[in-house]
Amino acid sequence: MSDQSSFRSFLGEALEQRLQDGIRSALALGAEGAEAFVSVSRSRRAKVQNGTLQDLTTSKRGGLGVRVLRGGPKGLRTGIATSTDLTRPDFKDLFALAWQLSALGDEDPWIRQADPAGSDDLPSRHDRRGDALTPEARIERAMTLEAEARKASDKVAAVREATWADGAGATLLLTQKGVRAHDLASSCSASIELAVEQDGDRQAAWHWDMGRHPDAVDLRAIGREAALKGERKLKPSPLPSGRYGVVLHPEVSLDILGLVAGMLSAEAVLKQRSLFAGKLGQPVASPLLTLVDDGRLPGGLGSEPWDGEGLPTRRNVLIENGVLGTYLHTLKTAGEMGVAPTATASRGAGSNPGVTTFNLFPRTGDRSVAELYRMAGDGVLITEIMGLHTVDPVSGDLSVGASGVRIRGGELAESVDRMTFAGNLKDFLTRIVALGDDLRWYGSSAGLSMLLEDIALGGA
């Protein structure tokens, strides 16, 4: 089956025609613009617990959002109406409701729509190997994941959940300007949550991975990593308060860089709710840090031909050699700031466009992980940070908990927990002194090991 046929199995030609009819009906009511965004996905999941099947499900979800733009003396007003019924004979009443709701909104002089541009010239993001799996094969994969975790460590005491999931989905954006932005993608994922135990100490751990097709998901590696995470947390010791060389695990650096990317939303900047407001062209991090978001990255799980407003996706360098290069824009914020759009809009059925990242990653460093440990000396490897959501987006002030492994003489030693880092996000960014060569992808975002110097950690 071709990608076109697969796409039509989600979103048929008759549905698309009814949406186009709805757009024309909104224009007939007097609208200056009308848009339809529809998304349909199918997924299958098998979940086991300690060798016993707990759940085997198949689901299908779909949703439609229509947006109508009403002109006014000071700008455009928007009205949005949604539905989960994609079988209705027409959508004219839904567009009529959005038209009525548009009369209630505030006028905005910066609302924009994309002109038709580009084509879907990316390699296929849809792989049918997941569809070919039988229910029995999905159960077997979940069982295998649990078995691999137990094989990796005799300290695994229980598996709370081992899950295999696969699915595919299609999206379509239509506007009165002639934009027809469509996407078709598949994914497979596996995750495991387990408990390890030693001498009466019991710790929980979790790991996951995903890919486009079943063969891209390494069950052995997932099980091994989950078991290793659990072992590293056993028998923790308190850490004396002090200043340390700190190595961030790739998962931790990923979380921090994702937080930074969220603060680069131009909407947050315009509202003066971002640490990075007014910092374009200025150093905001170590010169070693370059942070990229690439919507067209070959093989990227987040790669898409268009953003949520119908603009062709692109590569954006957010931070280059420590210098802030750009904010993340929708068409609206780009117009308000008088800059070129970054094609980083997201789209949902019931909301106006917001910003997103597609494939977010730092530039790879040149140090091995072992080198970073040696450079840290008597430092700390941080494997988990808790409470990043509490960071003040304006000041960057934070107080978060952490756990990890003590480094002694450049080698990993005992587990440590109940650490506290109280300071500022700038400390994470400006005190980077070395980057690892171990770039690791977790879905559509990547992290790597980072060495930070002179970090104050509270402990015992």
C-alpha positions as CSV (number, residue, x, y, z in Angstrom):
1,M,0.0,0.0,0.0
2,S,1.4,3.4,-1.0
3,D,1.7,6.3,1.5
4,Q,-1.1,8.0,-0.5
5,S,-3.4,5.0,0.0
6,S,-2.4,4.8,3.7
7,F,-3.2,8.5,4.1
8,R,-6.6,8.0,2.5
9,S,-7.4,5.1,4.9
10,F,-7.2,7.7,7.7
11,L,-8.6,10.8,5.9
12,G,-10.7,10.0,2.8
13,E,-11.3,12.2,-0.2
14,A,-14.9,12.7,0.7
15,L,-14.0,14.0,4.1
16,E,-11.6,16.5,2.6
17,Q,-14.2,17.7,0.1
18,R,-16.7,18.3,2.9
19,L,-14.1,20.3,4.8
20,Q,-13.4,22.4,1.6
21,D,-17.2,23.0,1.3
22,G,-17.2,24.1,4.9
23,I,-14.4,26.6,4.3
24,R,-16.4,28.1,1.3
25,S,-19.5,28.3,3.5
26,A,-17.6,30.4,6.1
27,L,-16.4,32.8,3.4
28,A,-20.0,33.1,2.2
29,L,-20.9,34.3,5.7
30,G,-18.4,37.1,5.4
31,A,-15.3,35.5,6.9
32,E,-11.9,36.8,5.8
33,G,-10.3,33.4,6.5
34,A,-11.3,29.9,7.3
35,E,-9.2,26.8,8.3
36,A,-9.8,23.2,9.1
37,F,-7.4,21.0,11.0
38,V,-8.1,17.3,11.3
39,S,-6.2,14.5,13.0
40,V,-6.8,10.7,13.1
41,S,-4.7,8.1,14.7
42,R,-4.8,4.3,15.4
43,S,-2.8,2.6,18.1
44,R,-2.3,-0.8,19.6
45,R,-0.8,-1.7,23.0
46,A,0.2,-4.8,25.0
47,K,1.0,-4.5,28.7
48,V,2.4,-7.2,30.9
49,Q,3.2,-7.4,34.6
50,N,5.5,-10.0,36.1
51,G,4.9,-12.3,33.2
52,T,1.1,-11.9,33.1
53,L,-0.8,-10.0,30.4
54,Q,-2.6,-7.0,31.9
55,D,-3.9,-5.2,28.9
56,L,-4.3,-5.6,25.1
57,T,-6.0,-2.7,23.4
58,T,-6.7,-1.2,20.0
59,S,-7.9,2.3,19.8
60,K,-8.7,5.0,17.2
61,R,-8.9,8.7,17.8
62,G,-9.9,11.6,15.6
63,G,-10.7,15.2,16.0
64,L,-11.5,18.3,13.9
65,G,-11.0,21.9,14.7
66,V,-12.2,24.7,12.4
67,R,-11.1,28.3,12.8
68,V,-12.8,31.3,11.2
69,L,-11.2,34.8,10.9
70,R,-13.5,37.8,11.1
71,G,-12.2,41.2,10.0
72,G,-12.5,44.4,12.0
73,P,-11.1,47.9,12.0
74,K,-8.2,47.0,14.3
75,G,-7.4,43.5,13.1
76,L,-8.9,40.0,13.0
77,R,-11.0,38.1,15.5
78,T,-10.9,34.3,15.7
79,G,-13.6,31.8,16.4
80,I,-12.9,28.1,16.9
81,A,-15.3,25.1,16.9
82,T,-14.4,21.4,17.4
83,S,-15.9,18.0,16.7
84,T,-15.0,14.4,17.1
85,D,-17.6,13.3,14.6
86,L,-15.9,13.0,11.2
87,T,-18.8,11.1,9.6
88,R,-21.3,14.0,9.6
89,P,-22.7,14.8,6.1
90,D,-21.2,18.3,6.1
91,F,-19.4,20.7,8.4
92,K,-21.2,23.9,7.5
93,D,-22.9,24.2,10.8
94,L,-19.5,23.8,12.6
95,F,-18.0,26.7,10.5
96,A,-21.2,28.7,11.2
97,L,-20.7,28.2,15.0
98,A,-17.0,29.3,14.7
99,W,-18.2,32.4,12.7
100,Q,-20.6,33.3,15.5
101,L,-17.9,32.8,18.2
102,S,-15.5,35.0,16.2
103,A,-17.7,38.0,17.0
104,L,-16.9,37.6,20.7
105,G,-13.1,37.7,20.5
106,D,-10.7,40.6,20.7
107,E,-9.3,42.1,17.5
108,D,-5.7,41.3,16.9
109,P,-3.7,43.2,14.2
110,W,-1.0,40.5,14.1
111,I,-2.9,37.4,13.1
112,R,-1.5,36.0,9.9
113,Q,-2.0,33.0,7.6
114,A,0.5,31.2,5.5
115,D,0.6,31.3,1.8
116,P,0.9,27.9,-0.1
117,A,4.5,27.0,-0.3
118,G,6.8,24.0,-0.6
119,S,6.0,20.3,-1.1
120,D,6.3,17.1,0.9
121,D,9.8,16.3,-0.2
122,L,10.8,14.5,3.0
123,P,11.4,10.7,3.0
124,S,8.4,8.7,4.1
125,R,7.6,8.9,7.8
126,H,5.3,6.0,7.6
127,D,6.4,2.3,8.0
128,R,3.9,-0.5,7.7
129,R,5.8,-3.0,9.7
130,G,4.1,-2.0,12.9
131,D,0.7,-2.6,11.3
132,A,1.8,-6.1,10.4
133,L,2.3,-7.2,14.0
134,T,-0.2,-9.6,15.4
135,P,-1.7,-9.2,18.9
136,E,0.4,-12.2,19.9
137,A,3.6,-10.5,18.5
138,R,2.9,-7.4,20.6
139,I,2.4,-9.5,23.7
140,E,5.6,-11.3,23.0
141,R,7.5,-8.1,22.7
142,A,6.2,-6.8,26.0
143,M,7.2,-10.2,27.6
144,T,10.6,-10.0,26.0
145,L,11.2,-6.5,27.4
146,E,10.5,-7.8,30.9
147,A,12.7,-10.8,30.4
148,E,15.6,-8.6,29.2
149,A,15.4,-6.4,32.3
150,R,15.5,-9.4,34.6
151,K,18.4,-10.9,32.6
152,A,20.3,-7.6,32.9
153,S,20.2,-7.7,36.8
154,D,19.4,-10.2,39.4
155,K,18.3,-7.3,41.6
156,V,15.1,-6.8,39.6
157,A,12.5,-7.7,42.2
158,A,9.3,-6.8,40.3
159,V,8.1,-5.4,37.0
160,R,5.3,-3.0,37.5
161,E,4.6,-2.6,33.8
162,A,6.3,-3.6,30.6
163,T,4.5,-2.1,27.5
164,W,4.7,-2.4,23.8
165,A,2.8,0.1,21.6
166,D,2.6,0.9,17.9
167,G,0.4,3.0,15.8
168,A,0.1,5.5,13.0
169,G,-1.7,8.8,12.3
170,A,-2.5,11.3,9.7
171,T,-3.1,15.1,9.9
172,L,-4.4,17.6,7.4
173,L,-4.6,21.4,7.4
174,L,-6.7,23.2,4.9
175,T,-7.2,27.0,4.5
176,Q,-9.0,29.3,2.1
177,K,-5.6,30.5,0.8
178,G,-5.0,27.1,-0.7
179,V,-2.7,25.6,1.9
180,R,-3.0,21.8,2.0
181,A,-0.5,20.6,4.6
182,H,-0.7,16.9,5.3
183,D,1.4,14.4,7.2
184,L,1.4,10.6,7.7
185,A,3.6,9.0,10.3
186,S,4.1,5.8,12.2
187,S,5.7,5.0,15.6
188,C,6.6,2.1,17.8
189,S,7.6,2.3,21.4
190,A,8.4,0.2,24.5
191,S,8.6,1.2,28.1
192,I,9.3,-0.6,31.4
193,E,8.8,0.4,35.0
194,L,10.4,-1.9,37.5
195,A,11.7,-2.2,41.1
196,V,15.1,-3.4,42.2
197,E,16.0,-4.6,45.7
198,Q,19.1,-5.2,47.7
199,D,19.5,-5.8,51.4
200,G,16.0,-4.5,52.1
201,D,16.5,-1.3,50.0
202,R,13.9,-1.1,47.2
203,Q,14.1,1.5,44.3
204,A,12.0,2.2,41.3
205,A,13.3,2.8,37.8
206,W,11.8,3.5,34.3
207,H,13.1,3.6,30.8
208,W,11.7,3.8,27.3
209,D,12.5,4.2,23.6
210,M,10.8,4.6,20.3
211,G,11.3,4.4,16.5
212,R,9.4,4.4,13.2
213,H,9.2,0.6,13.0
214,P,9.5,-2.4,15.3
215,D,13.1,-3.2,14.4
216,A,14.1,0.4,15.5
217,V,13.2,-0.4,19.1
218,D,15.9,-2.3,21.0
219,L,14.1,-4.2,23.7
220,R,17.4,-5.5,25.2
221,A,18.8,-2.0,25.5
222,I,15.7,-0.7,27.2
223,G,15.5,-3.5,29.7
224,R,19.2,-3.2,30.5
225,E,19.0,0.6,30.9
226,A,16.0,0.4,33.2
227,A,17.8,-2.2,35.4
228,L,21.0,-0.1,35.5
229,K,19.0,2.9,36.5
230,G,17.6,1.0,39.4
231,E,20.9,-0.5,40.5
232,R,22.5,3.0,40.5
233,K,19.8,4.2,43.0
234,L,20.3,1.3,45.5
235,K,21.8,2.0,49.0
236,P,22.1,5.7,48.6
237,S,24.4,7.8,50.7
238,P,24.0,11.4,51.7
239,L,26.1,14.0,49.9
240,P,27.9,16.6,52.0
241,S,26.9,20.1,51.0
242,G,29.5,21.8,48.9
243,R,30.6,22.8,45.4
244,Y,31.3,20.0,42.9
245,G,32.1,19.2,39.4
246,V,28.8,17.9,38.0
247,V,28.2,15.6,35.1
248,L,24.7,15.7,33.8
249,H,23.3,12.4,32.3
250,P,22.0,12.8,28.8
251,E,18.4,12.5,30.1
252,V,19.0,15.3,32.5
253,S,20.6,17.6,29.9
254,L,17.7,16.8,27.6
255,D,15.2,18.0,30.2
256,I,17.1,21.2,30.9
257,L,17.5,22.0,27.2
258,G,13.8,21.3,26.7
259,L,13.0,23.8,29.5
260,V,15.3,26.4,27.7
261,A,13.5,25.8,24.4
262,G,10.2,26.4,26.1
263,M,11.4,29.8,27.4
264,L,12.4,30.7,23.9
265,S,8.7,31.0,22.9
266,A,8.3,34.4,21.3
267,E,4.8,34.6,22.9
268,A,6.4,34.3,26.3
269,V,9.0,36.9,25.4
270,L,6.4,39.4,24.2
271,K,4.6,38.9,27.5
272,Q,7.9,39.5,29.4
273,R,7.6,36.0,30.9
274,S,10.9,34.6,29.7
275,L,14.4,34.7,31.1
276,F,15.6,35.3,27.6
277,A,13.5,38.4,26.8
278,G,15.7,41.1,25.2
279,K,18.7,38.7,24.9
280,L,18.9,38.1,21.1
281,G,22.5,38.3,19.9
282,Q,23.8,38.1,23.5
283,P,25.7,35.3,25.3
284,V,23.3,33.2,27.4
285,A,25.3,30.0,27.8
286,S,28.8,28.6,27.6
287,P,30.5,29.0,24.2
288,L,30.5,25.2,23.9
289,L,26.7,25.0,23.7
290,T,24.9,25.1,20.3
291,L,21.2,24.2,20.4
292,V,19.3,23.3,17.2
293,D,15.8,22.5,16.3
294,D,15.5,20.9,12.9
295,G,12.1,20.1,11.4
296,R,13.6,18.3,8.4
297,L,16.3,16.3,10.1
298,P,16.8,13.1,8.1
299,G,15.5,10.2,10.1
300,G,14.2,12.5,12.9
301,L,11.2,11.2,14.7
302,G,9.9,14.7,14.9
303,S,10.5,15.6,11.2
304,E,7.5,16.9,9.4
305,P,7.1,18.7,6.0
306,W,5.0,21.6,7.4
307,D,4.4,23.2,10.7
308,G,1.0,23.8,12.2
309,E,0.3,26.8,10.1
310,G,1.3,25.3,6.8
311,L,4.8,26.7,6.5
312,P,7.6,24.4,5.2
313,T,9.6,23.3,8.2
314,R,13.3,24.4,8.5
315,R,16.4,24.2,10.6
316,N,16.6,26.8,13.4
317,V,19.8,27.4,15.4
318,L,18.4,28.6,18.7
319,I,21.7,29.1,20.5
320,E,25.0,29.1,18.6
321,N,28.3,29.0,20.5
322,G,26.5,30.3,23.6
323,V,24.8,33.2,21.8
324,L,21.0,33.4,21.5
325,G,20.1,33.3,17.9
326,T,16.3,33.3,17.6
327,Y,13.1,32.9,19.4
328,L,10.5,30.3,18.3
329,H,7.7,32.0,16.4
330,T,4.2,31.5,15.1
331,L,3.2,33.8,12.2
332,K,1.4,36.0,14.7
333,T,4.5,36.6,16.9
334,A,6.8,36.9,13.9
335,G,4.5,39.7,12.6
336,E,4.4,41.4,15.9
337,M,8.2,41.4,16.3
338,G,8.8,42.2,12.6
339,V,11.0,39.1,11.9
340,A,10.9,36.2,9.6
341,P,8.8,33.2,10.8
342,T,10.7,30.2,12.1
343,A,8.1,27.6,10.9
344,T,7.7,26.2,14.4
345,A,4.0,26.4,15.0
346,S,2.0,23.6,16.5
347,R,-1.6,22.9,15.9
348,G,-4.4,21.4,18.0
349,A,-8.1,21.0,17.2
350,G,-9.3,23.4,19.9
351,S,-6.7,26.2,20.1
352,N,-4.9,28.9,18.1
353,P,-1.4,28.0,16.9
354,G,1.3,27.8,19.5
355,V,5.0,27.0,19.2
356,T,6.7,23.7,19.3
357,T,10.0,22.0,18.5
358,F,10.4,19.2,16.0
359,N,13.9,17.6,16.5
360,L,15.6,19.4,19.4
361,F,19.3,18.6,20.0
362,P,22.6,20.1,21.1
363,R,25.7,19.9,19.0
364,T,27.8,16.9,19.9
365,G,30.9,17.3,22.0
366,D,34.3,15.7,21.7
367,R,34.8,14.1,25.1
368,S,34.1,10.5,26.0
369,V,32.0,9.9,29.1
370,A,35.0,8.4,30.9
371,E,36.9,11.6,30.2
372,L,34.1,13.7,31.7
373,Y,34.2,11.6,34.8
374,R,38.0,12.0,35.1
375,M,37.6,15.8,34.6
376,A,34.9,15.9,37.3
377,G,37.4,14.3,39.8
378,D,35.6,13.9,43.1
379,G,32.3,15.1,41.7
380,V,28.7,13.9,41.1
381,L,26.9,12.3,38.2
382,I,23.3,13.6,38.3
383,T,20.9,11.1,36.8
384,E,17.6,12.6,37.9
385,I,16.4,16.1,38.6
386,M,13.0,16.6,40.2
387,G,11.0,19.8,40.1
388,L,12.2,21.5,36.9
389,H,8.6,22.6,36.3
390,T,8.9,24.9,39.3
391,V,11.7,27.1,37.7
392,D,10.7,30.7,37.5
393,P,10.5,31.5,33.8
394,V,11.2,35.1,34.3
395,S,14.2,35.1,36.6
396,G,15.4,31.5,36.1
397,D,15.6,31.0,39.8
398,L,15.1,27.3,40.9
399,S,15.3,24.9,43.7
400,V,15.2,21.3,42.6
401,G,15.9,17.9,44.0
402,A,18.4,15.6,42.4
403,S,19.8,12.1,42.7
404,G,22.8,10.4,41.1
405,V,26.1,8.7,41.6
406,R,29.2,10.0,43.5
407,I,32.3,10.3,41.4
408,R,35.6,9.5,43.2
409,G,38.9,9.8,41.5
410,G,37.2,10.0,38.2
411,E,35.3,6.7,38.7
412,L,31.6,6.1,39.5
413,A,31.2,5.1,43.2
414,E,28.2,5.0,45.5
415,S,24.7,6.2,44.9
416,V,23.7,9.6,46.3
417,D,20.3,11.1,46.7
418,R,18.3,13.9,48.4
419,M,20.6,16.5,46.8
420,T,19.3,20.0,46.3
421,F,20.4,22.5,43.7
422,A,19.2,26.0,44.5
423,G,20.4,28.7,42.2
424,N,19.6,29.9,38.7
425,L,19.1,28.2,35.3
426,K,22.0,30.4,34.0
427,D,24.3,28.4,36.2
428,F,23.5,25.2,34.3
429,L,24.1,27.0,31.0
430,T,27.1,29.2,31.7
431,R,29.1,26.7,33.7
432,I,29.4,24.0,31.0
433,V,33.1,23.2,30.5
434,A,32.9,20.1,28.4
435,L,30.4,18.2,26.3
436,G,30.2,14.4,25.7
437,D,30.3,12.6,22.4
438,D,27.4,10.4,23.5
439,L,24.4,12.2,21.9
440,R,21.3,10.1,22.6
441,W,17.8,10.5,21.2
442,Y,14.7,10.1,23.3
443,G,11.9,10.4,20.7
444,S,12.2,13.7,19.0
445,S,14.7,15.3,21.5
446,A,18.3,14.5,22.2
447,G,20.7,15.0,25.1
448,L,24.3,14.3,25.9
449,S,26.6,14.2,28.9
450,M,27.6,17.7,30.1
451,L,30.3,18.6,32.6
452,L,29.5,21.7,34.7
453,E,32.1,23.3,37.0
454,D,31.7,24.6,40.5
455,I,28.0,23.8,41.1
456,A,26.7,24.2,44.7
457,L,24.8,21.1,45.9
458,G,23.0,20.9,49.1
459,G,23.0,17.5,50.9
460,A,23.5,16.2,54.4
